[in-house]
Amino acid sequence: MRAKYYTRFLLRSAEQGFADEYSGVVELNTAANRVLDPDEIEELLAVNFEMEAEDVELLNWSRLH
């Protein structure tokens, strides 16, 4: 089942002290009642952007109904 989430996150660049902020809707193929912890969410975002998980900082994540 697909679930939609509103998210805000930072992607850190190679330059020290710089990051880009993104927001939008993310759709996951996961069980509707499954709760993801912030580390799992950052890992999913990192894979999507072909980055390391430590370069992603989750700011907000909430399920859309």
N, CA, C and O atoms as CSV, one atom per row, in Angstrom:
chain,resi,resn,atom,element,x,y,z
A,1,MET,N,N,0.837,-1.180,0.000
A,1,MET,CA,C,0.000,0.000,0.000
A,1,MET,C,C,0.883,1.243,0.000
A,1,MET,O,O,1.936,1.265,0.636
A,2,ARG,N,N,0.457,2.252,-0.699
A,2,ARG,CA,C,1.224,3.501,-0.746
A,2,ARG,C,C,0.710,4.480,0.303
A,2,ARG,O,O,-0.493,4.589,0.538
A,3,ALA,N,N,1.641,5.185,0.924
A,3,ALA,CA,C,1.308,6.208,1.906
A,3,ALA,C,C,2.039,7.487,1.521
A,3,ALA,O,O,3.200,7.446,1.111
A,4,LYS,N,N,1.358,8.625,1.654
A,4,LYS,CA,C,1.963,9.919,1.313
A,4,LYS,C,C,2.304,10.687,2.582
A,4,LYS,O,O,1.566,10.669,3.567
A,5,TYR,N,N,3.459,11.369,2.525
A,5,TYR,CA,C,3.945,12.141,3.658
A,5,TYR,C,C,4.404,13.510,3.167
A,5,TYR,O,O,4.951,13.639,2.072
A,6,TYR,N,N,4.172,14.532,3.996
A,6,TYR,CA,C,4.759,15.843,3.742
A,6,TYR,C,C,6.100,15.836,4.461
A,6,TYR,O,O,6.188,15.393,5.606
A,7,THR,N,N,7.140,16.322,3.801
A,7,THR,CA,C,8.455,16.321,4.427
A,7,THR,C,C,9.219,17.613,4.154
A,7,THR,O,O,9.038,18.255,3.119
A,8,ARG,N,N,10.066,17.976,5.095
A,8,ARG,CA,C,11.045,19.070,4.951
A,8,ARG,C,C,12.372,18.502,5.401
A,8,ARG,O,O,12.456,17.855,6.445
A,9,PHE,N,N,13.424,18.745,4.608
A,9,PHE,CA,C,14.727,18.206,4.963
A,9,PHE,C,C,15.832,19.048,4.359
A,9,PHE,O,O,15.611,19.822,3.428
A,10,LEU,N,N,17.022,18.883,4.906
A,10,LEU,CA,C,18.222,19.553,4.411
A,10,LEU,C,C,19.126,18.537,3.736
A,10,LEU,O,O,19.272,17.407,4.204
A,11,LEU,N,N,19.733,18.952,2.628
A,11,LEU,CA,C,20.792,18.182,1.984
A,11,LEU,C,C,22.063,19.006,2.105
A,11,LEU,O,O,22.152,20.105,1.558
A,12,ARG,N,N,23.038,18.480,2.814
A,12,ARG,CA,C,24.303,19.198,3.013
A,12,ARG,C,C,25.193,19.023,1.795
A,12,ARG,O,O,25.280,17.938,1.221
A,13,SER,N,N,25.847,20.100,1.415
A,13,SER,CA,C,26.765,20.041,0.275
A,13,SER,C,C,28.168,19.706,0.759
A,13,SER,O,O,28.425,19.627,1.960
A,14,ALA,N,N,29.062,19.511,-0.189
A,14,ALA,CA,C,30.458,19.194,0.138
A,14,ALA,C,C,31.144,20.358,0.839
A,14,ALA,O,O,32.082,20.156,1.609
A,15,GLU,N,N,30.674,21.585,0.572
A,15,GLU,CA,C,31.258,22.761,1.217
A,15,GLU,C,C,30.774,22.855,2.654
A,15,GLU,O,O,29.579,22.726,2.921
A,16,GLN,N,N,31.686,23.077,3.566
A,16,GLN,CA,C,31.368,23.175,4.982
A,16,GLN,C,C,30.368,24.299,5.250
A,16,GLN,O,O,30.560,25.423,4.786
A,17,GLY,N,N,29.307,24.003,5.994
A,17,GLY,CA,C,28.359,25.031,6.409
A,17,GLY,C,C,27.264,25.344,5.403
A,17,GLY,O,O,26.464,26.245,5.655
A,18,PHE,N,N,27.186,24.653,4.287
A,18,PHE,CA,C,26.162,24.910,3.279
A,18,PHE,C,C,25.197,23.732,3.179
A,18,PHE,O,O,25.599,22.570,3.240
A,19,ALA,N,N,23.907,24.063,3.021
A,19,ALA,CA,C,22.881,23.038,2.845
A,19,ALA,C,C,21.726,23.637,2.060
A,19,ALA,O,O,21.477,24.841,2.124
A,20,ASP,N,N,21.029,22.797,1.327
A,20,ASP,CA,C,19.829,23.198,0.602
A,20,ASP,C,C,18.633,22.604,1.326
A,20,ASP,O,O,18.669,21.453,1.759
A,21,GLU,N,N,17.569,23.398,1.455
A,21,GLU,CA,C,16.353,22.923,2.113
A,21,GLU,C,C,15.313,22.567,1.060
A,21,GLU,O,O,15.098,23.309,0.101
A,22,TYR,N,N,14.680,21.431,1.253
A,22,TYR,CA,C,13.649,20.949,0.342
A,22,TYR,C,C,12.389,20.620,1.129
A,22,TYR,O,O,12.447,20.283,2.312
A,23,SER,N,N,11.253,20.723,0.457
A,23,SER,CA,C,9.992,20.302,1.060
A,23,SER,C,C,9.083,19.784,-0.040
A,23,SER,O,O,9.203,20.169,-1.203
A,24,GLY,N,N,8.180,18.909,0.347
A,24,GLY,CA,C,7.240,18.378,-0.625
A,24,GLY,C,C,6.617,17.088,-0.144
A,24,GLY,O,O,6.770,16.693,1.013
A,25,VAL,N,N,5.915,16.440,-1.050
A,25,VAL,CA,C,5.227,15.193,-0.736
A,25,VAL,C,C,6.084,14.012,-1.188
A,25,VAL,O,O,6.586,13.981,-2.311
A,26,VAL,N,N,6.236,13.052,-0.295
A,26,VAL,CA,C,6.969,11.829,-0.565
A,26,VAL,C,C,5.967,10.685,-0.484
A,26,VAL,O,O,5.164,10.619,0.447
A,27,GLU,N,N,6.017,9.790,-1.458
A,27,GLU,CA,C,5.113,8.645,-1.470
A,27,GLU,C,C,5.921,7.374,-1.292
A,27,GLU,O,O,6.883,7.137,-2.023
A,28,LEU,N,N,5.531,6.550,-0.314
A,28,LEU,CA,C,6.247,5.313,-0.010
A,28,LEU,C,C,5.359,4.100,-0.237
A,28,LEU,O,O,4.152,4.144,0.000
A,29,ASN,N,N,5.962,3.037,-0.691
A,29,ASN,CA,C,5.301,1.741,-0.793
A,29,ASN,C,C,5.552,1.012,0.520
A,29,ASN,O,O,6.518,0.257,0.632
A,30,THR,N,N,4.701,1.226,1.508
A,30,THR,CA,C,4.892,0.641,2.828
A,30,THR,C,C,3.541,0.416,3.481
A,30,THR,O,O,2.531,0.974,3.052
A,31,ALA,N,N,3.531,-0.398,4.510
A,31,ALA,CA,C,2.290,-0.632,5.245
A,31,ALA,C,C,1.803,0.676,5.858
A,31,ALA,O,O,2.594,1.455,6.390
A,32,ALA,N,N,0.504,0.910,5.781
A,32,ALA,CA,C,-0.075,2.172,6.256
A,32,ALA,C,C,0.152,2.388,7.744
A,32,ALA,O,O,0.269,3.530,8.189
A,33,ASN,N,N,0.215,1.320,8.515
A,33,ASN,CA,C,0.364,1.470,9.965
A,33,ASN,C,C,1.820,1.417,10.428
A,33,ASN,O,O,2.087,1.512,11.626
A,34,ARG,N,N,2.750,1.270,9.509
A,34,ARG,CA,C,4.173,1.214,9.878
A,34,ARG,C,C,4.691,2.606,10.201
A,34,ARG,O,O,4.483,3.551,9.440
A,35,VAL,N,N,5.368,2.720,11.340
A,35,VAL,CA,C,5.953,3.987,11.764
A,35,VAL,C,C,7.450,3.932,11.498
A,35,VAL,O,O,8.146,3.042,11.987
A,36,LEU,N,N,7.936,4.888,10.720
A,36,LEU,CA,C,9.362,4.961,10.409
A,36,LEU,C,C,10.054,5.889,11.396
A,36,LEU,O,O,9.506,6.930,11.755
A,37,ASP,N,N,11.255,5.522,11.840
A,37,ASP,CA,C,11.991,6.442,12.703
A,37,ASP,C,C,12.799,7.406,11.826
A,37,ASP,O,O,13.032,7.124,10.651
A,38,PRO,N,N,13.221,8.526,12.384
A,38,PRO,CA,C,13.928,9.551,11.592
A,38,PRO,C,C,15.153,9.023,10.837
A,38,PRO,O,O,15.419,9.461,9.718
A,39,ASP,N,N,15.893,8.097,11.427
A,39,ASP,CA,C,17.074,7.552,10.744
A,39,ASP,C,C,16.682,6.792,9.480
A,39,ASP,O,O,17.372,6.887,8.464
A,40,GLU,N,N,15.586,6.040,9.531
A,40,GLU,CA,C,15.113,5.319,8.346
A,40,GLU,C,C,14.686,6.285,7.242
A,40,GLU,O,O,14.953,6.051,6.064
A,41,ILE,N,N,14.025,7.363,7.631
A,41,ILE,CA,C,13.558,8.366,6.670
A,41,ILE,C,C,14.748,9.047,6.007
A,41,ILE,O,O,14.769,9.222,4.789
A,42,GLU,N,N,15.738,9.430,6.810
A,42,GLU,CA,C,16.940,10.065,6.251
A,42,GLU,C,C,17.656,9.118,5.292
A,42,GLU,O,O,18.166,9.556,4.261
A,43,GLU,N,N,17.701,7.831,5.617
A,43,GLU,CA,C,18.337,6.842,4.740
A,43,GLU,C,C,17.581,6.725,3.418
A,43,GLU,O,O,18.200,6.666,2.355
A,44,LEU,N,N,16.249,6.690,3.473
A,44,LEU,CA,C,15.438,6.620,2.252
A,44,LEU,C,C,15.667,7.843,1.364
A,44,LEU,O,O,15.819,7.717,0.149
A,45,LEU,N,N,15.691,9.018,1.976
A,45,LEU,CA,C,15.930,10.250,1.216
A,45,LEU,C,C,17.333,10.252,0.617
A,45,LEU,O,O,17.520,10.654,-0.532
A,46,ALA,N,N,18.313,9.807,1.391
A,46,ALA,CA,C,19.700,9.771,0.915
A,46,ALA,C,C,19.834,8.848,-0.298
A,46,ALA,O,O,20.496,9.199,-1.275
A,47,VAL,N,N,19.221,7.692,-0.240
A,47,VAL,CA,C,19.275,6.753,-1.371
A,47,VAL,C,C,18.655,7.405,-2.602
A,47,VAL,O,O,19.195,7.300,-3.703
A,48,ASN,N,N,17.527,8.073,-2.416
A,48,ASN,CA,C,16.842,8.715,-3.534
A,48,ASN,C,C,17.706,9.792,-4.196
A,48,ASN,O,O,17.671,9.953,-5.416
A,49,PHE,N,N,18.481,10.529,-3.393
A,49,PHE,CA,C,19.326,11.605,-3.917
A,49,PHE,C,C,20.767,11.160,-4.150
A,49,PHE,O,O,21.633,11.981,-4.452
A,50,GLU,N,N,21.023,9.861,-4.011
A,50,GLU,CA,C,22.361,9.300,-4.201
A,50,GLU,C,C,23.392,10.014,-3.333
A,50,GLU,O,O,24.439,10.450,-3.810
A,51,MET,N,N,23.068,10.119,-2.050
A,51,MET,CA,C,23.933,10.775,-1.069
A,51,MET,C,C,24.125,9.842,0.119
A,51,MET,O,O,23.485,8.795,0.211
A,52,GLU,N,N,24.999,10.229,1.012
A,52,GLU,CA,C,25.177,9.510,2.273
A,52,GLU,C,C,24.112,9.979,3.261
A,52,GLU,O,O,23.721,11.146,3.244
A,53,ALA,N,N,23.642,9.078,4.119
A,53,ALA,CA,C,22.585,9.411,5.078
A,53,ALA,C,C,23.001,10.541,6.016
A,53,ALA,O,O,22.148,11.318,6.449
A,54,GLU,N,N,24.281,10.652,6.340
A,54,GLU,CA,C,24.725,11.714,7.249
A,54,GLU,C,C,24.656,13.098,6.600
A,54,GLU,O,O,24.789,14.107,7.292
A,55,ASP,N,N,24.451,13.159,5.291
A,55,ASP,CA,C,24.305,14.439,4.594
A,55,ASP,C,C,22.852,14.884,4.486
A,55,ASP,O,O,22.559,15.915,3.881
A,56,VAL,N,N,21.941,14.108,5.071
A,56,VAL,CA,C,20.514,14.430,5.055
A,56,VAL,C,C,20.063,14.693,6.489
A,56,VAL,O,O,20.337,13.897,7.387
A,57,GLU,N,N,19.373,15.808,6.699
A,57,GLU,CA,C,18.818,16.113,8.018
A,57,GLU,C,C,17.319,16.321,7.891
A,57,GLU,O,O,16.873,17.258,7.228
A,58,LEU,N,N,16.552,15.469,8.512
A,58,LEU,CA,C,15.104,15.539,8.498
A,58,LEU,C,C,14.629,16.664,9.419
A,58,LEU,O,O,15.014,16.714,10.587
A,59,LEU,N,N,13.802,17.561,8.900
A,59,LEU,CA,C,13.266,18.659,9.698
A,59,LEU,C,C,11.815,18.412,10.107
A,59,LEU,O,O,11.414,18.745,11.222
A,60,ASN,N,N,11.023,17.820,9.191
A,60,ASN,CA,C,9.602,17.592,9.458
A,60,ASN,C,C,9.144,16.423,8.602
A,60,ASN,O,O,9.585,16.263,7.463
A,61,TRP,N,N,8.252,15.605,9.160
A,61,TRP,CA,C,7.725,14.438,8.437
A,61,TRP,C,C,6.360,14.149,9.018
A,61,TRP,O,O,6.254,13.832,10.202
A,62,SER,N,N,5.312,14.248,8.217
A,62,SER,CA,C,3.967,13.962,8.711
A,62,SER,C,C,3.130,13.308,7.620
A,62,SER,O,O,3.222,13.660,6.444
A,63,ARG,N,N,2.319,12.354,8.035
A,63,ARG,CA,C,1.479,11.600,7.091
A,63,ARG,C,C,0.341,12.449,6.592
A,63,ARG,O,O,-0.299,13.166,7.361
A,64,LEU,N,N,0.087,12.368,5.295
A,64,LEU,CA,C,-1.064,13.038,4.698
A,64,LEU,C,C,-2.234,12.064,4.672
A,64,LEU,O,O,-2.054,10.867,4.450
A,65,HIS,N,N,-3.409,12.578,4.895
A,65,HIS,CA,C,-4.600,11.710,4.913
A,65,HIS,C,C,-5.397,11.880,3.662
A,65,HIS,O,O,-6.431,11.233,3.497
